[in-house]
Amino acid sequence: MTQPPITTTTTASARPQTVLISGASVAGPALAYWLARYGYRPTVIEVAPALRGGGFAVDFRGAVQLSVLQRMGVLDAIRSRATGGSPMTFIDARGDELAAMPPEFAGGELEILRSELSRILYEHSLRVPVGGPGSPGCAAAATEYLFGDSLTSLTEADDGVHVTFERGAPRTFDLVVGADGLHSTVRRLTFGPEEEFVSHLGYYVAGWDLPQDAAGLGARPVGYSEPGRLATVGRAPRRTAEPGYAGETFCVFASQGELSYDRRDPQSQKKAIAQAYTGAGWRTPEVIDTVWAADDLYFDSISRVDVPHWSTGRIALLGDAAYGATLGGMGTGSAAVGAYVLAGELALADGDHTAAFTRYEELLRPYVTACQEGGRYTGEFLAPATQEAIDARNAALNDPATVQALLDQGHTLSAALTLPDYPALLGAAPTQTGPHQPHPDR
C-alpha cells in the first residue's frame, strides 16, 4: 500500500506516551495509526476474540472525510474494496414497485463493508511509517492488539491510569480512550451508566446473512414497508463471489419503548425480532424465519449518544462512545475524522492531554452534532409510522429534485469542518524516531 509522505516529530520534552484504546472496529484502529505515526505507543483492546466479520456496509461522504482517508493512506485500498452502493426498490405486498432509492442515497460517495474497513485499518495500524524522507520506512508492530479481553476498572493516578482486565494482568497507561461504541465500557466505568447518555429514538435495526437455502429471497434488492416496520433483502455486489453467500437482510422496526432482551444472548434478540414482525405481509415471514439460523446477527436500538464532556482527566471518548447515532448519523466518517483530530491535537499539545482533549472537543463537537441529527429521522424514513407517511416517503423518492436536495443536504453537513493539516504542522522539522519496540507491561 502506498503511503503518503510521512514526517514524525518528537521533542525533547515529549516522551513516547502509552495509550490504551478500547475498541477495534473503526475509530480504535484509526486512532492507533495516527498516534503511532506521531510517536505514541498505542495498545488496542477488543472484547471479541478476533476482528469481527460480516456486518453492514458503511460509508464516507464529502471532502472532509475523504481527505482524512487520503492523508492516512487508505483511500485507494478502501476504493478497491468499495461495494459501489446498492439501489433499493420499495415494493408493495404483491411485489410491485412503488419507489426506488438510488445507491448513493444510502451509500454516500464511498461505501465498504464494515468488516473490510476494520481489516484495512487494523493492518494499516500495525506497520506505521516513521521518520522523514530517507528513513527506514515502516515500524513493525507499531500497535499492540489485545483480543478477547475487556476492561473491569479504570483508576486515574499521578503516574497514569491503572487498568484492570477480565483476563490480562493489570497495567498502567498514560492515557485511555474509549472507542468502544454505543455501549461503551470506558464511558460506563468513567462517566456513568449508559442510560445517562444514550437516548432511544424509537426504532430497532437488525441485519444478518441469508442461509444458502434462501438464495431466492435475495435475488432482487427490495424493501417492503408497512406502518412501523421495514424488511429488505438483497445481495452486496462485492460479496457475490463468497462461498455460501446467498444475500442478506436488513430490518428496521418501531418500538414505543425500549425492548427487554439480553444484548449478549442471540436467541433473546432473535425472539424480539420475530415478535416485532408477527403478522407482517409480503414474504416477510420467510425473511424473518431465516434469523433462527443466523450466526452473524447484528441487532441494536437506533439511539443517539450525548456526553456533556468527552474527557475527564486522562480518559477521553471517541466515535460512537462520545457522539454516536446508530444509523444515518455519518458515524463511520465522523469516527475517522475524530481519530485524526484527537491524535493530531495530542501531538500538537506535546504531552499536555488536558489542552489536547479540550481542543479536540471544541473543534469537532459542532461538526458531529450536526451529523448526528440525520440519525434522528432515519427510522422514521425507513419505517414510517403510518401508511400516509409511507406514501409520502415513496413520493419523495420518486421526485428527482427532492432526492437531489436530500443528497445536497448530506454533502453540506459532511463538509462543514475545516481540518488542520496535522502531518504538515508536525513535520516542519522531521526527525527519525526509530522503530517502535514491543509494548512492555508497566
N, C-alpha and C positions, 0 to 999 in steps of 0.2 A: 504494500500500500504506500503510495507516495505521500510523504509528509510535507506539511507547509514549512516554511523557514522557521527554524527554532532558535530562540535566544532565551536561555535560562539565567537569571541573575540571582546571586546571593550577595549579602553584605556581611561585613564583619560582625554586625550587631544581631544578625538574624541566623540563629542556628536552625538546622532542619527540624521541623516540628512533626510530631506524630499526630495523626488524625484518624479517629475511628469513625467510619461511615456505616450506618445501619441501612441495609437495603441494596440489592444488586440487580435492580431492574433497569432503570434508565438514569435517573438522577445520580444514583450512587456511583456507578462506573464512570459517568461523565465527570463528576466532581473529582474522582480519584485520578483521572487522566490529567486534568488541569493542575491539581495540587502536585502531583509527581513532576510535572513539567516545570513547576516553579520551585522545585527542590524540597517539597514536603515529603513525608513518608506516610502514605495512606494505607489503612487496613479497612477492608470491606467485610462486614459480617452479614450473612444471609441465612434465614431460618430454613429455607429449602435445602435439600441435600445437593442440589446442582442448579445450574441455570434453568429457569422454567421454560418448558416448551409450549407449543400451542398458543392460544390467546388471540385477541382481536388484532386487526390491523390498526396502526396508529399513524398520525400524520403530522407534517410540518407545514406551516403556512407563512408566507411573507418573507421579505428580505432579512428581517432581524433574525428569525430562527434559522434560515438557510445560511446566513453569514457565520453564525456560531458553528454550524456543522462544517463549513468551509475552513474556518480558522482551526478547527480541531483536526482536520484532515480526514474526515469520514464521509464527506458528502458524496464522493464518487462511489464508495463502497455501498452506501445506502441506496443511491440511484441504481446501482447494478442489481439490487435485490428488491426494487420497488414493485409493488403489486400493480401499479397503474390505476388503482381505484376500481371500484365495482359499481356499475349502474344498478339501480333497483327499480323494478316495476311494481307499483301498488295495484293489487287486484281485488275483485270482489269475491264473494263466496262461490261463484261459478268459475272463477279463474280468469274472468275478463279484465282487461287492462283499464285502470282508472286514471293513473298518473305515472309519470316517470321521473326519477331523481337522478340527475347526471352524476358521473363518478366523482367529479371534482367537488361536489356538494358535501360529500362525507369524507372524501379522501384528500382534500387540500391540494397543495402543489406537489407533495411528495409523500406517498403512503407506503408503509412497510409493515410486515408482521411484527408485533411487539417482541416475539421470541428472537427473530432475526436481528432486530435492532439491539436487543440486550447482548446478543453474542458479539456483534460488531464492537460495541462499546467496551465489553469485557476484554476482548482480545486487544483492543487498542490501548487499554489502560495497563496492560501487562508489560508492554515494551514502549516506554516513553522516551522520545529523543531528549538529550541533554546537551548543554553547551552551545557554542556558536558555530559558524561555518568552519569546516575542517576538523570538528570534534569527532570522536569515535562513533557517534550515532546513538543508537537506542540503548537504554538501560534495561537489562533483563530483569524480570520480576519486579518491576517498579512498584506494583501494587500487590499487597498481600490479601488473599481472599480466605475467609473462614466460612465454609458452607456447613449447613446442618447444625447451627447453633444460634442462640438468641441471648439477648441481654436480660439480666434479672435485677440489676441495680446500677445506678449512676450516682456517685458521691463526689462532689467537687471539693478540692482541697487546694492549698497553695501551690503544690507541685503539679497539678493537673486534675484529671477526672479519673477516679478509681472506679473500675468497671468489673462487675462480676457477671459470669456467663452461666447458662444452663449446663454446659458440658466442659468448657475450657477453664484453665486456671485464671485467676484474677490478674488484671493488668492495669496499667496506668497510661493514659494518653493525654497529650497536651490539650486536644480539642476533641469534641464529639459532635457529629452531625447526623440528625435523623432524616434519612431519605427513604423512609420505610412506609410510605403510602398513607392512604386514608385511615388505616387502623394502626397508626404509628406507635411502636413500643417506646421509642425515645420520648415522644410527646407525652405519652401516658405516665412514664416514670418521672419526667421532669416538670411538665407543665400542668398536669392534672388529668382527670378522667375524660374519656373520649366525648361523652355527652356535652361537655362544656364547650367543645369546639366544632363538632360535626353536626350539621343541620340536614335532616332528612327532607328531600324535595318531593316526596310523594310517589316515587316510582322505584322499581327494581329492574335490573338488567341481568340477563343470563346469556351464555353462549357455550356451545360445545360442538364437537365434530360429529357428523352423522356416521352411523355404522355402515359397513360395506353393503349390507343387505337393504339399505335405504337409499342407495345411489340415485334412484329415480327422483327422489324428493328434491335433490339439489341440482337437477339438470338445468333449471332456469332460475336466475336470481329474481325472486318475487317476495313481496311482503303483503301480508293480509292484516288489515286493521279492522277492529271493531271497538266500540267505546271502551277505553281504558286498557286496551291490550293490543300488542303487535307481535306477530310471529313471522320471521323471514327465513328463507333457505336460499342457498346459492353455493357457488364454488369460487374460491380465490384463484385467479388465473395462475399465479406463481406456484400454487400447491398442487395443481392437477397432475403433475408427474410423480407425486409422492405415492409410494406403495400403500394401498389400502385407503387412500383418501377418497371419500365419496361426496364431500361437501361439508357444509357447516350451517348451523342455525344461530339466529340472534333474536332474542325476545326481550321486549320491554312491556311491563305492565304496571298499572297504577295500584296504589295501596293507601287507604285512608290514614293508616298509622304504620309504625314500624312493625315488621313481622317478627314473630317469635320463632326462632330457629337457631340451631347450633352452627355458627360460622365455620367451625372446624370439622363438621360432620357432613360429608357429601350427601348421604342419604337423607338427612334432615333438610338440606337445601333442595334436593330433588322433589321431596314431598311438597314443599312450599310452592315450587314451580308448577307441579301437576295440579295442585289445588287451585292456583290462580287461573288456570286455563280450562277448568271444568266447564263443559257445555259450549266451548268455542266452535265456530263454524269452519268452513273450507276443509282443508286437510290438516287443520291444527292438531286434532287428536293424534294423528300419525306422527307429526313432528314432535310433539311433547312426549310421546311414548318412547322415542329414541333416547331420552335423557337417562333412562334407567341403566343403560349400558355404557354411558359416557364415563371416561376416566380422566377427562381434561376439563371438567365443568368450571366455568367462571360464573360466579353469582354474587351480586352485591347490590346495595341500595344505590340509587342516584342521590348523592349527597354533596354538600359543599363544606369546605373546611375554612374557618375563620379564626385565626390566632392573633390576639391583640399585639403581641410582640413575638417575633420569630426567634429570639435568642434570650438566653439568660446565662450570665457568666461565661463559661467556656463551652456552652452547649447551644447549638443552633438547629433550626429546621429548614428543610429544603424540599421543593416539589410538592407533591400531594400532601405530605405531612403538614405543610405550612399553609398552602393555598390551593388545595385540591378542588376539583369539580369532576365527579366521576366520568361524565360523558358530555362532550360538546363544549368543554371549557378550555380547549387548547392545552390540556395538561402536559402532554408529552413535550411539545415545543417549549412551553414555559419552564419545564423541568431542566431541559438542556440549556436554556438561556440563564436560568437561575444558577446552575452549576458553574457556568462560565463567569458570571458576575461574582459569586461568592468566592471562588478561588482567586479571581483577579484582585478583589478588594483585600483579601488576606495577604496576598503577595505585596501589594502596594503599601499596606499598613506596616510591613516589616516587623511582624510579630505582635502587633497591637490588635488582638482579636476583638476587643470591645469597639474600637473605631471601625474595624472592618465589618463587623456584624451590623453596626448602625448604618454604615454607608450602603451595604448590600440591601437592607430593607428600604431605605429611603429611595434608592434608585429603582428598585424592582416593584415595590408594592402597588403603585398606581397602574402599572402595566398588567400585572397578573390579576388584579381585582377587576379590571375591565374585561380581561379574557374570561374570568370566572362567570361573568354574567351570562355568557352563552349557555352554560350548563344549566342555568335556572329554567330554561324553556325547552331543553332537549326532550325531556319526557313528554311534555305536552304536544310537541311537534310530532314525535314518532307514534305516540299512542294517545290521541286526543280523547277527552273525556266524553264527548257526545258525538252522535252521527253528524250533526250540523258542523261541528268543528273538524271532523274528518273530511267532510265535503269541502270545507274552506281550505284545508291543507292541500287537498288534491287540486283544487282550482288554482292555488298559488303556484304549485309545481308545474301546472300546465301553462303558466304565463311566463314567457321568457324574460320579460322585463323585471318581474318580481324575483325570479331566480337570480338574475344578474345583480339586482340590488342587494340581495342577501349575501351573495358571494363578495360583492364590493365591501359590504359592512365587515365581513370577516377579515378581509385584507387590511382594512383601515385599523381594526383593533390590533392585528398582529404586527403592524408596522409602527405602532405608537410608542417607540422607545429608541433613544439614541444610545448606542453601546460604545463604551470606551474600547479602544483597541489595546487591551491589556498586554498581549505579547509584544507589541511595539513599545508600549510605555515601559515595560520591564526589561526590554532588551536593548536599551540605549548603549549599554556597555557590557556586552555579553561576556560571561566568564565560564570557564569549564568547571563543572561541579563534580564530574566523575560519576562512575556507575553507582547506582543505589545498591546498598547492601541488604541482605535478608533482615527482616524485622525481628530483633531480639525481644523477648519479654522484658519488661522493665520492672 
